[in-house]
Amino acid sequence: MPSVSRPSARPLDDGARPGLLLPAARTVRAHLPTYLLTVVLLQGVTGLVVVPLMVWLFDRALAVAGVASFTHLDAVRVLSSPGAVLLLVLLALVASVVVLVQQGAFLAIGVRVRAGEPVSVRGVAHDLARASRRLLGPQLVLFVGYSFVLVPVGGFGMAAFLVRGIAIPDFVVGELLKFDGGLFVYLAFLAGVLFLNLRLVLTLAILLTSDVSVAGAMAASWRATRRSWPRLLGVFAVVGVAVLVVAAGIVTIALVPTRVADLHAPGFAPLVAGATLTVVQVVGFVLAGFVAAVLTQVVVAVAGRAVPLPDGAAPAGAAASPGQVAGPVAAAPAGRHALLGLFRGRAGRPRAVRAAVGLGAVLVLLAVTAANTRAMTTLVREEPGAVIAHRGDPGGGVENSIASLESAAVLGADYVELDVLQAADGGLVVFHDLTLRRLAGTDRAVHTMTLDELTATTIRQGGFEATIPSLDEFVERARELDVPLLVELKAHGHETPTFVADVVALLRAQGVADEYLVQSIYPEQADEVHALGPEIAVGYVVPFLRGALGDLPVDFVAIEQSSDSARVRAGARAAGIEVYVWTVNDPATMRAQLRGGVDGIITSSPRRAVAERATVRDDLALSTRLEDELRDALAW
């Protein structure tokens, strides 16, 4: 394919410009079978080949580094192993090629459609292979940053299927919002990410239609969208709102059969719910493919106007001669012939292909329905886990205060989580931050103040006011309220050698050592608790986990919710380790975690969590539980 070395950056003319969205939708509708088959092929290859390969590469990297999992504690060891780094670079390359293919396939089809070229696997693969070669070398880092961070974090509809779900952890956002001005910083960050996405949205289209580097494609996209980005924002906003409305309608209609079964034939409700979930998954699959195709058509249209096509390529809307390559993807005959065009061969082959595809589709749908029915039955039987109030109840008092403890106890939390720091004189206080800036408005550090100074300090949050409690005072009040505690040991780096021993001694003196839980993000602290007080249940706090959990010398792990997975839970169960997930504040996520078999959720919204647990435990109507599954199926 002829190429252009440096695409010009002619901004889209805001004068006489045709519409973007409706022509794109009409084009996609005419070629929908081709797009859907593309999604099936990409998802199938990704699920059956690529993901297992990536898991194997990652596990091999960990094995070479001599670790069972990749956590915040293992990062240095893994990254200091040349063999592990080499495997991780290879993993990044594989993932980047997959993302390029997943995003680029629709773009390639779109370009060929606009240029009047036939769509074939060979042609599209050729276009994608050319672009993939440019990921070798330093440009890979730039592409990873763009496709694996900027696009998915921005929640942009152009994200490849492989990276959807990548997001800023909720606990990071939650902690940021607790600071003065945190909301402004967060909103400014989101606005900046959205703006960058809009300005760089043509990057992949330019990468596919020219020989420029990733950096060159990003620069060309930035120049080309200088005046057109507001219009693109409007198009994406319209599509987003339309998707939300359609998804809400689908969920509302789809719940009707299961609600009827709940009332009149509860024994058949799991089967009805399973079949309904399968139908919605198929509908969601089609809808996701349609939306992704429409958005890529919009990008192709804008790129075609703003950036010249490669030398010799047909202009947008003009038919190309047979064999002429017009860029990333070309047009194909509409309808089923477009779909069959991907499988050119002997005359009798299309009929055999149709029969094989049809039979395969039926078998897959039956298998998925059976799995969904079994899953819905499991949802009925699953016993929800514990509710752990994160720093007490912020709706009833300042975090980690006696008032927040009392409020959480009244709400019915199973445990109250608290943070323990050591004062300058060795005293133990219940406080989270290393300084008093956020809650007391002073820059004084905890390790520079005595126990008496700290417990005399007034702290304020959410309209509440309190003083910092000592650990002894907090435990005493918890005993009176008959609510057990999850004690988290913090560190400011100035602890005395007796810090952990003092905590263990206090719990024993209060007679609660065998009732309370103790955790720490520092394994050496948790290990010391276990050595000094074997009757105490101890756990590791794991903010980031990839890979197998491994055989840990603990009773439980507290993992950040983005690291939770069926693999982690299965490994924990096999090792006899309980799994607590933090910090879960979204109602739908609460229900999903409680139904998913975690042993407990650590939440800053204990009132909501207690209510959601009651719903999960007491509401046996499958329609209620199916609703969450349906929304999850459409949450792409």
C-alpha positions in Angstrom: 0.0 0.0 0.0 1.5 3.4 -0.9 2.0 5.6 2.0 2.3 9.2 3.2 5.2 10.0 5.4 3.6 12.9 7.2 -0.1 13.4 7.1 -1.1 17.1 6.9 -3.4 18.4 9.6 -6.1 20.2 7.7 -8.9 20.9 10.3 -12.4 19.9 9.4 -14.1 22.7 7.6 -17.0 23.9 9.8 -18.7 25.5 6.9 -20.3 23.1 4.4 -20.0 19.8 6.2 -22.3 16.8 5.9 -23.7 15.0 8.9 -21.5 12.5 10.7 -23.8 10.3 12.8 -26.7 9.4 10.5 -24.5 8.5 7.5 -22.3 6.4 9.8 -25.3 4.6 11.2 -26.7 3.9 7.7 -23.4 2.5 6.5 -23.0 0.3 9.5 -26.6 -1.0 9.2 -25.9 -1.9 5.6 -22.8 -3.8 6.5 -23.8 -5.0 10.0 -23.2 -8.8 9.3 -19.6 -8.0 8.4 -19.1 -6.0 11.6 -20.7 -8.6 13.8 -18.7 -11.4 12.3 -15.6 -9.3 12.9 -16.5 -9.0 16.5 -17.1 -12.7 16.8 -13.8 -13.6 15.2 -11.9 -11.0 17.3 -13.6 -12.1 20.6 -13.2 -15.7 19.8 -9.5 -15.5 19.0 -8.9 -13.2 22.0 -10.7 -15.5 24.4 -9.5 -18.8 23.1 -5.9 -17.9 22.1 -4.7 -14.5 23.2 -5.9 -14.3 26.8 -4.5 -17.8 27.7 -1.3 -16.8 26.0 -1.1 -13.6 28.0 -1.8 -15.4 31.2 0.9 -17.9 30.4 3.4 -15.2 29.7 2.6 -13.3 32.9 2.8 -16.5 35.0 6.1 -17.4 33.4 7.4 -13.9 34.1 6.5 -14.3 37.8 8.0 -17.8 37.9 11.3 -16.5 36.4 11.3 -13.7 39.1 10.6 -16.3 41.8 7.3 -14.9 43.0 3.8 -16.4 43.0 2.0 -13.1 42.4 2.6 -9.5 41.4 1.7 -7.1 44.2 3.1 -3.8 45.4 5.7 -5.7 47.4 6.9 -7.8 44.5 7.3 -5.1 41.9 11.0 -4.4 42.5 11.9 -8.1 42.5 10.0 -8.7 39.3 11.3 -5.6 37.5 14.9 -6.4 38.6 14.8 -9.8 36.8 16.0 -9.5 33.2 14.1 -12.6 32.2 10.9 -11.4 33.8 11.2 -8.0 32.2 11.7 -9.5 28.8 8.6 -11.6 29.2 6.6 -8.6 30.4 7.8 -6.6 27.3 6.7 -9.5 25.1 3.4 -9.5 26.9 3.0 -5.8 26.4 3.7 -6.3 22.7 1.2 -9.1 22.3 -1.5 -7.1 24.2 -0.7 -4.0 22.1 -1.1 -5.8 18.9 -4.4 -7.3 20.1 -5.7 -3.9 21.0 -4.5 -2.5 17.7 -6.3 -5.3 15.9 -9.5 -5.0 17.9 -9.7 -1.2 17.4 -8.1 -1.2 14.0 -10.3 -3.9 12.4 -13.4 -1.7 12.5 -11.4 1.3 11.3 -10.0 -0.8 8.5 -13.4 -2.0 7.5 -14.7 1.5 7.6 -12.0 2.9 5.3 -12.5 0.1 2.8 -16.3 0.6 2.9 -15.8 4.4 2.2 -13.4 3.6 -0.6 -15.6 1.0 -2.3 -13.1 -1.8 -1.7 -14.2 -5.4 -0.9 -13.7 -6.5 2.7 -11.7 -9.7 3.3 -9.8 -11.1 6.2 -6.7 -11.1 4.1 -7.0 -7.4 3.2 -7.9 -6.3 6.7 -5.1 -8.4 8.1 -2.6 -6.8 5.7 -3.6 -3.3 6.8 -3.3 -4.3 10.5 0.0 -6.1 10.1 1.6 -3.0 8.5 0.6 -0.9 11.5 1.6 -3.5 14.0 5.2 -3.5 12.8 5.5 0.1 14.0 4.9 -1.0 17.6 8.4 -2.5 17.7 10.8 -0.3 19.6 10.2 2.8 21.8 6.9 3.6 20.1 5.4 0.6 22.0 5.5 2.6 25.3 3.6 5.5 23.7 1.0 3.1 22.3 0.6 1.3 25.6 0.1 4.6 27.4 -2.5 5.7 24.9 -4.5 2.5 24.4 -4.2 1.0 27.9 -4.4 4.1 30.0 -5.8 7.2 28.3 -8.6 5.7 26.3 -10.0 3.2 28.9 -9.6 5.6 31.8 -11.5 8.2 29.9 -14.4 5.8 29.5 -14.2 6.4 25.7 -16.4 4.3 23.5 -13.4 3.6 21.2 -11.7 1.3 23.7 -10.8 -2.2 22.6 -12.6 -5.0 24.2 -9.4 -6.2 25.9 -8.9 -3.0 27.9 -12.5 -2.2 28.8 -12.8 -2.3 32.6 -9.5 -0.5 33.1 -10.3 2.4 35.4 -9.0 4.5 38.3 -9.6 2.4 41.4 -12.6 3.7 43.4 -10.6 3.9 46.6 -8.2 6.4 45.0 -11.1 8.6 43.9 -12.8 8.2 47.3 -9.6 9.3 49.2 -9.1 12.3 46.8 -12.7 13.5 47.3 -12.1 13.7 51.1 -9.6 16.5 50.7 -10.6 20.2 50.3 -10.7 20.9 46.6 -10.5 17.2 45.8 -13.7 17.3 43.8 -12.4 20.1 41.6 -9.1 18.3 41.0 -11.0 15.1 40.0 -13.4 16.9 37.7 -10.5 18.8 36.1 -8.7 15.5 35.6 -11.7 13.9 33.9 -12.1 16.9 31.7 -8.5 16.8 30.7 -8.6 13.1 29.9 -11.8 13.6 27.8 -10.2 16.5 25.9 -7.0 14.4 25.2 -9.2 11.5 23.9 -11.1 13.8 21.6 -7.9 15.4 20.2 -6.2 12.1 19.7 -9.2 10.1 18.5 -7.8 10.0 14.9 -4.5 8.4 16.0 -5.3 4.8 15.0 -7.0 5.8 11.8 -3.9 7.8 10.7 -1.6 5.0 11.9 -3.4 2.5 9.7 -3.5 4.7 6.6 0.0 5.9 6.6 3.6 5.0 7.5 4.0 7.5 10.3 5.0 6.4 13.8 2.7 6.3 16.8 4.0 9.7 17.8 3.5 11.1 14.3 -0.1 9.8 14.2 -0.9 11.4 17.5 0.6 14.7 16.4 -1.4 14.6 13.2 -4.6 13.8 15.1 -4.0 16.7 17.4 -3.6 19.1 14.5 -6.6 17.7 12.6 -9.0 18.0 15.5 -8.1 21.5 16.4 -11.6 22.8 15.4 -13.6 19.7 15.0 -13.3 18.3 18.6 -16.5 20.0 19.9 -18.5 18.4 17.1 -17.0 15.0 17.9 -17.8 15.5 21.6 -21.5 16.1 20.6 -21.6 13.0 18.5 -20.1 10.8 21.2 -22.5 12.4 23.8 -25.5 11.7 21.6 -24.4 8.1 21.1 -23.8 7.7 24.9 -27.2 9.0 25.9 -28.9 6.8 23.2 -27.1 3.7 24.5 -28.2 4.4 28.1 -31.8 4.9 27.0 -31.8 1.7 24.9 -30.1 -0.3 27.6 -32.6 0.8 30.2 -35.4 -0.2 27.9 -33.9 -3.6 27.3 -33.5 -4.3 31.0 -37.0 -3.2 31.8 -38.6 -5.4 29.1 -36.3 -8.4 29.7 -37.2 -8.5 33.4 -40.9 -9.1 32.6 -40.7 -12.9 32.0 -38.7 -13.6 35.1 -41.0 -11.5 37.3 -44.0 -13.5 35.9 -42.1 -16.7 36.7 -41.3 -15.5 40.2 -45.0 -15.0 40.9 -46.6 -18.0 39.1 -43.8 -20.6 38.5 -40.9 -20.0 40.9 -39.5 -23.5 40.1 -38.9 -22.4 36.5 -37.6 -19.0 37.4 -33.9 -19.9 37.1 -34.4 -21.4 33.6 -36.4 -18.3 32.5 -33.8 -16.0 34.1 -30.9 -17.9 32.4 -32.5 -17.8 29.0 -33.3 -14.1 29.4 -29.8 -13.4 30.4 -28.5 -15.2 27.3 -30.9 -13.2 25.0 -29.8 -9.9 26.6 -26.1 -10.9 26.3 -26.7 -11.5 22.6 -28.5 -8.3 22.2 -25.8 -6.5 24.1 -23.2 -8.1 21.9 -25.0 -6.9 18.8 -25.5 -3.4 20.3 -21.9 -3.1 21.3 -20.7 -4.1 17.9 -23.1 -1.6 16.2 -22.1 1.3 18.5 -18.4 0.6 18.1 -18.8 0.4 14.3 -20.8 3.6 14.2 -18.2 5.5 16.2 -15.4 4.1 14.0 -17.3 5.2 10.9 -17.5 8.7 12.4 -13.7 8.7 13.0 -13.1 7.4 9.5 -15.2 10.1 8.0 -13.5 12.9 10.0 -10.0 11.4 9.3 -10.9 11.2 5.6 -11.7 14.9 5.5 -8.9 16.1 7.7 -6.0 13.9 6.6 -5.3 12.9 3.0 -5.5 9.3 2.0 -2.4 7.4 1.0 -1.1 8.1 -2.5 -3.2 6.2 -5.0 -6.1 5.6 -2.7 -9.6 6.5 -3.7 -11.0 9.6 -2.0 -13.9 9.2 0.4 -17.0 8.1 -1.4 -15.2 7.2 -4.6 -15.0 3.7 -5.8 -11.5 2.2 -6.0 -10.3 -0.1 -8.8 -10.2 -3.8 -8.0 -7.0 -4.6 -6.1 -6.4 -1.0 -5.1 -6.0 -0.6 -1.4 -7.7 2.5 0.0 -6.5 2.5 3.6 -7.5 0.6 6.6 -10.7 -1.0 5.6 -12.8 -1.0 2.6 -16.4 -1.4 1.7 -18.1 -4.6 1.0 -21.4 -5.7 -0.4 -24.2 -5.2 2.1 -26.0 -7.9 4.0 -25.2 -11.5 4.1 -23.0 -11.4 1.0 -20.6 -9.1 2.9 -20.4 -11.6 5.6 -19.7 -14.4 3.2 -17.1 -12.3 1.4 -14.8 -12.9 4.3 -14.8 -16.6 3.4 -14.1 -16.5 -0.3 -13.4 -19.9 -1.8 -15.2 -22.6 -3.9 -18.7 -22.0 -5.0 -20.2 -24.5 -2.6 -18.4 -23.3 0.4 -20.7 -20.5 1.5 -23.6 -22.8 2.1 -21.4 -25.2 4.1 -20.1 -22.2 6.1 -23.6 -21.0 6.8 -24.6 -24.4 8.1 -21.5 -24.8 10.2 -21.8 -21.3 11.6 -25.5 -21.8 12.3 -25.0 -25.1 14.1 -22.1 -23.7 16.1 -24.2 -20.6 17.1 -27.0 -22.8 18.3 -24.7 -25.0 20.4 -23.0 -22.0 21.9 -26.3 -20.4 22.8 -27.5 -23.6 24.5 -24.2 -23.9 26.4 -24.4 -20.2 27.5 -28.0 -20.6 28.6 -27.2 -23.7 30.7 -24.3 -21.8 32.3 -26.5 -18.8 33.0 -29.2 -21.0 34.5 -26.7 -22.6 36.8 -25.3 -19.2 37.7 -28.8 -17.9 38.6 -29.4 -21.0 40.7 -26.1 -20.4 42.5 -27.2 -16.8 43.2 -30.2 -18.1 45.0 -28.1 -20.4 47.3 -25.2 -18.1 48.0 -25.0 -16.8 51.6 -23.8 -13.1 51.6 -20.6 -12.1 53.4 -19.9 -9.7 56.2 -20.2 -5.9 56.2 -17.1 -4.2 57.5 -17.5 -0.4 58.2 -14.4 1.3 56.9 -13.2 3.7 59.6 -16.7 3.4 61.1 -19.7 5.2 59.7 -18.8 8.6 58.1 -22.5 9.3 58.1 -22.5 9.3 61.8 -19.3 11.0 62.8 -15.7 11.8 61.9 -13.9 8.8 60.5 -12.1 6.6 63.1 -13.9 8.5 65.9 -16.0 7.0 68.8 -19.1 8.5 67.2 -18.5 6.8 63.9 -17.9 3.5 65.8 -21.2 3.9 67.6 -23.1 4.8 64.4 -21.7 1.7 62.6 -22.7 -0.5 65.5 -26.2 0.8 65.4 -26.4 0.2 61.7 -25.6 -3.5 62.2 -22.1 -3.7 60.7 -20.4 -7.0 61.4 -17.0 -5.4 62.0 -15.7 -1.9 62.3 -12.3 -1.2 60.6 -9.9 1.2 62.2 -6.4 2.5 61.7 -3.7 2.5 64.4 -0.6 4.7 64.6 2.0 5.1 67.3 2.5 8.5 69.0 5.8 10.0 69.8 5.7 8.6 73.4 4.7 5.1 72.2 1.0 5.6 72.8 -1.5 4.1 70.4 -4.1 6.3 68.6 -6.9 5.5 66.1 -6.0 7.7 63.2 -5.4 7.2 59.4 -3.3 10.0 58.0 0.4 10.6 58.8 -0.3 14.3 59.4 -3.3 16.3 60.8 -3.7 18.5 57.7 -6.9 16.9 56.3 -8.9 16.5 59.5 -7.4 19.1 61.9 -6.0 21.7 59.5 -2.5 21.6 60.8 0.7 20.2 59.2 1.9 18.5 62.4 2.9 14.9 61.9 1.5 12.2 64.1 4.9 10.8 65.1 5.9 14.2 66.5 3.0 14.4 69.0 2.4 12.6 72.3 -0.6 10.5 73.1 -2.1 13.3 75.2 -1.5 15.9 72.5 -3.2 13.8 69.9 -6.2 12.8 72.0 -6.7 16.4 72.8 -6.8 17.4 69.1 -10.2 18.3 67.6 -10.9 16.8 64.2 -13.7 17.8 61.8 -15.3 16.1 58.8 -18.6 16.2 57.1 -20.1 18.6 59.5 -19.1 16.4 62.5 -16.5 17.2 65.2 -14.6 14.9 67.5 -11.3 14.2 69.2 -8.8 11.6 68.2 -9.4 8.5 70.3 -6.7 6.3 71.8 -6.8 2.6 70.8 -7.6 1.6 74.4 -10.6 4.0 74.5 -11.8 2.7 71.1 -11.6 -0.9 72.0 -13.3 -0.3 75.4 -16.2 1.3 73.6 -16.4 -1.4 71.0 -16.6 -4.0 73.8 -19.5 -2.1 75.3 -21.3 -2.0 71.9 -20.5 -5.7 71.3 -19.1 -5.0 67.9 -15.8 -6.7 66.9 -13.0 -4.7 65.2 -10.8 -5.1 62.2 -7.6 -3.4 63.4 -5.2 -2.1 60.7 -1.7 -1.4 61.7 -0.3 1.7 59.9 3.3 2.9 59.8 4.9 6.4 59.7 8.5 5.1 59.8 9.2 6.2 63.4 7.7 3.3 65.3 9.5 1.9 68.4 10.4 -1.8 68.3 7.5 -2.6 70.6 4.8 -1.1 68.4 3.3 -4.4 67.3 3.8 -6.0 70.7 2.0 -3.1 72.4 -1.0 -3.6 70.1 -1.1 -7.4 70.9 -0.7 -6.7 74.6 -3.6 -4.2 74.5 -5.9 -6.7 72.7 -5.1 -9.4 75.2 -5.6 -7.1 78.2 -9.0 -6.2 76.8 -9.9 -9.9 76.4 -10.6 -9.5 72.6 -7.4 -11.0 71.1 -9.3 -14.1 69.9 -12.3 -12.1 68.6 -10.7 -9.3 66.6 -9.0 -9.2 63.3 -5.6 -7.5 62.6 -4.3 -6.6 59.2 -1.5 -4.6 57.7 -0.2 -3.6 54.3 3.2 -4.4 55.6 3.6 -8.2 55.8 6.3 -8.0 58.5 3.8 -6.3 60.9 1.1 -9.0 60.3 3.7 -11.7 60.6 4.9 -10.3 64.0 1.3 -10.2 65.2 0.9 -13.8 64.3 4.1 -14.7 66.1 3.3 -12.8 69.2 -0.4 -13.7 69.3 -1.2 -16.9 67.4 -4.8 -16.7 68.7 -5.3 -13.5 66.7 -6.6 -13.8 63.1 -4.2 -11.8 60.9 -4.3 -10.7 57.3 -2.4 -8.9 54.6 -3.8 -5.7 52.9 -3.2 -6.1 49.2 -3.8 -2.9 47.1 -2.8 -4.5 43.9 -2.8 -8.2 42.9 -2.2 -9.9 39.6 -1.6 -13.6 39.3 -2.3 -16.4 41.7 -2.8 -15.5 45.4 -0.2 -18.0 46.5 0.2 -19.8 49.8 0.2 -17.0 52.3 0.8 -17.5 56.1 -2.4 -15.5 57.0 -6.0 -16.1 57.9 -7.4 -13.6 55.4 -6.5 -11.1 52.7 -8.0 -7.7 52.2 -7.7 -6.8 48.5 -8.7 -3.8 46.5 -11.9 -4.5 44.5 -10.2 -4.1 41.1 -7.9 -7.0 42.0 -10.8 -9.3 43.0 -11.4 -12.2 40.6 -12.8 -15.7 40.6 -9.2 -17.0 40.3 -8.2 -15.1 43.5 -11.2 -16.3 45.4 -10.7 -19.9 44.2 -7.0 -19.8 45.3 -7.9 -18.4 48.6 -10.6 -21.0 49.3 -8.1 -23.8 48.4 -5.6 -22.3 50.9 -8.3 -21.8 53.6 -7.9 -18.0 53.4 -10.8 -15.6 53.6 -11.2 -12.8 51.2 -12.3 -9.3 52.1 -12.7 -6.7 49.4 -12.2 -2.9 49.8 -13.5 -0.2 49.4 -16.9 -1.2 48.0 -19.3 1.8 48.0 -21.3 1.3 44.8 -24.7 -0.5 45.5 -24.5 -2.7 42.5 -21.0 -3.7 43.2 -21.9 -4.4 46.8 -24.6 -6.8 45.7 -22.3 -8.4 43.1 -19.5 -9.0 45.7 -21.9 -10.3 48.3 -23.4 -12.7 45.8 -20.0 -13.6 44.4 -18.8 -15.4 47.4 -16.4 -12.9 49.1 -16.2 -13.3 52.8 -16.8 -9.6 53.5 -16.8 -6.2 52.0 -15.1 -3.2 53.5 -17.2 -0.1 52.8 -17.4 3.5 53.6 -21.2 3.3 53.2 -22.2 0.8 55.9 -25.8 1.9 56.0 -26.2 1.1 52.3 -24.2 -2.1 52.6 -26.3 -3.4 55.4 -29.4 -2.7 53.4 -28.0 -4.3 50.3 -27.0 -7.4 52.2 -30.5 -7.7 53.5 -31.8 -7.5 50.0 -29.3 -10.2 48.8 -30.2 -12.4 51.8 -33.9 -12.0 52.0 -35.2 -11.2 48.5 -35.5 -14.5 46.9 -37.1 -13.2 43.7 -34.8 -13.9 40.9 -35.9 -10.9 38.9 -34.2 -8.6 41.5 -30.9 -10.5 41.1 -31.3 -10.9 37.4 -31.5 -7.1 37.0 -27.9 -6.7 38.2 -26.8 -9.4 35.8 -28.5 -7.7 32.9 -27.0 -4.3 33.7 -23.6 -5.9 34.0 -24.1 -7.6 30.6 -24.8 -4.2 29.0 -22.1 -2.4 30.9 -19.6 -2.1 28.2 
